[in-house]
Amino acid sequence: SALRVIDNTSASSFWDIGATGGSSTELRFCHNGNTTPKISFTHLGGATFAGDVSIQTEGKGLVLKSPNGTEYKITVANDGTITSTAV
């Protein structure tokens, strides 16, 4: 079963949002009736993205947690320098 979200400016663009059913525990977001998900989430908290993941807000970064619980913030400077800092 799915929920269909239709673009209010063009009915030709829509998202189907729903669980896959059966033994699968994924919640999938598919675009325009395509059965290959653009984004999917598992009941364990995993996420899969079909494309790039972008963070485009100045001063923000990506925080990753290591298996021992330490969190690291990854940032990219304007000159392309990548830094990792424990937070």
Buried (B, 14 or more C-beta within 10 A) or exposed (E): EBEEEEEEEEEEEBBBBBBBEEEEEBBBBBBEEEEEBBBBBEEEEEEEEEEEEEEEEEEEBEEEEEEEEEEBBEBEEEEEEEEEEEE
